[in-house]
Amino acid sequence: MLSRIALKPVRSAIQPIRMTQTLATSNAASAATTESPERYLVNFPRPVCQEYPGKVRMGFIPDEWFQFFYSKTGVTDGNYIFVTLKSGPYTFGLGLATYLCSKEIYIMEHEFYTGLSIAIMGIYALKKLGPATAKFGIS
């Protein structure tokens, strides 16, 4: 009983604060939905959500990044030895990897080479044993 009497002044002090917070947020929300006269809609229109997502390459890299790098690094036209490799973001990625390794920002210790050799052996086993395993599983 004594604890209820002690908390009564605290509860009455909290309720007006809650009321002012809800009124302030509701006023801010209603003000955000209306257009303000300062908004310059000609050169800065409201963004519109796309119905479908943009194209991606390799499952997660946006195609816009590739198009951006093509204008900077150029695209091979098929007369070179790397016919399928277009030198857009691949050149940037290879240059970045070369920079990181040469400046020893990315340090390659023994675990890197172990992981690299395990990845090579795994890919080789998948290429050589995968079709036979799939054929065995079907029959």
C-alpha positions, -999 to +999 in steps of 0.1 A: +000+000+000+028+024+009+045+017-025+014+027-044+012+060-025+049+066-032+045+060-070+014+082-074+033+115-079+057+098-103+029+084-125+012+118-127+045+134-138+051+108-165+017+110-182+020+147-194+054+139-208+040+109-228+012+130-241+035+158-254+057+132-271+028+115-289+014+149-300+048+161-313+054+129-333+019+129-348+023+165-358+057+158-374+043+128-393+014+148-406+037+176-417+059+152-436+030+140-457+021+175-470+042+193-496+062+222-483+066+253-505+104+250-502+106+217-522+118+223-557+100+195-576+112+203-611+148+193-607+144+173-575+113+152-579+101+127-553+118+093-557+096+065-571+101+029-560+109+005-589+085-023-596+112-048-603+148-047-590+177-038-613+199-064-630+228-079-611+259-099-621+274-127-602+243-127-581+249-096-560+269-069-579+246-043-595+249-039-633+252-002-629+287-006-614+298-025-645+284+001-668+302+028-648+336+011-651+332+004-688+333+041-696+364+045-674+385+015-685+370+006-719+357-027-732+377-051-753+362-057-787+370-094-791+403-090-810+424-098-779+432-130-762+406-124-734+376-125-756+351-132-729+367-109-703+354-074-706+378-050-689+354-030-669+352-037-632+374-067-635+403-044-642+394-024-611+391-056-590+424-069-602+441-036-597+427-033-562+439-068-553+473-061-567+475-029-547+464-046-515+489-074-519+519-053-530+515-027-502+510-056-477+477-043-466+464-078-472+490-102-458+490-137-472+501-161-445+502-199-446+464-201-440+457-182-472+477-207-493+461-236-474+426-223-482+436-216-518+449-252-523+418-267-506+396-245-529+415-257-560+412-294-549+375-290-542+368-274-576+388-301-593+369-329-574+336-313-582+344-310-619+357-346-622+335-365-597+303-344-598+288-358-631+296-394-620+281-389-586+250-373-601+246-402-625+250-427-597+224-408-576+198-408-604+200-445-611 
